[in-house]
């Protein structure tokens, strides 16, 4: 079931990683909220914002399909 992009709120959250050379290079944590159902997913497992966004949307689609 495809989700209308207008039904999504996409926010970029600051990473909370400690130390290291790359601490301020990447902000990849993404929070995606589906407005009609109020389902929200925050994910930051990948270094890519786009990949995290795709995974979050897939998780919302899965949650909507299992309702």
C-alpha positions as CSV (number, residue, x, y, z in Angstrom):
1,X,0.0,0.0,0.0
2,X,1.8,3.2,-1.1
3,X,1.8,6.1,1.2
4,X,1.1,9.6,0.0
5,X,4.2,11.7,0.7
6,X,2.0,14.6,1.8
7,X,0.9,12.4,4.7
8,X,4.4,12.2,6.1
9,X,6.4,14.6,8.3
10,X,10.1,14.0,7.9
11,X,12.5,15.4,10.6
12,X,16.2,15.2,10.8
13,X,17.5,14.6,14.3
14,X,21.0,15.4,15.5
15,X,23.2,12.3,16.1
16,X,24.3,11.7,19.7
17,X,27.5,9.8,19.1
18,X,30.4,10.3,21.4
19,X,33.9,11.4,20.3
20,X,35.9,10.4,17.3
21,X,36.9,12.2,14.2
22,X,33.5,11.9,12.4
23,X,31.4,13.1,15.3
24,X,30.0,16.2,13.5
25,X,30.3,15.1,9.9
26,X,27.0,13.2,9.5
27,X,23.5,13.8,10.9
28,X,21.7,10.7,9.7
29,X,19.0,10.0,12.3
30,X,15.6,10.5,10.7
31,X,12.1,10.7,12.3
32,X,9.2,10.0,10.0
33,X,5.6,10.5,11.2
34,X,2.5,9.3,9.3
35,X,0.0,12.1,10.1
36,X,-3.3,10.2,9.6
37,X,-2.3,7.3,11.9
38,X,0.1,9.1,14.2
39,X,2.7,6.2,13.6
40,X,6.2,7.6,14.2
41,X,9.5,5.9,13.4
42,X,12.9,7.2,14.5
43,X,15.9,5.4,12.9
44,X,19.6,6.1,12.6
45,X,21.2,2.7,12.0
46,X,22.6,3.6,8.6
47,X,25.1,6.5,7.8
48,X,22.9,7.7,5.0
49,X,19.9,9.9,5.7
50,X,18.1,8.7,2.5
51,X,18.6,5.0,3.5
52,X,17.3,5.7,7.0
53,X,14.3,7.5,5.5
54,X,13.5,4.6,3.2
55,X,13.7,2.1,6.1
56,X,11.5,4.3,8.2
57,X,8.8,4.6,5.5
58,X,9.0,0.8,4.9
59,X,8.4,0.2,8.6
60,X,5.4,2.6,8.6
61,X,4.0,0.7,5.5
62,X,4.4,-2.6,7.3
63,X,2.7,-1.2,10.4
64,X,-0.2,0.1,8.3
65,X,-0.6,-3.2,6.4
66,X,-0.7,-5.2,9.7
67,X,-3.5,-3.2,11.1
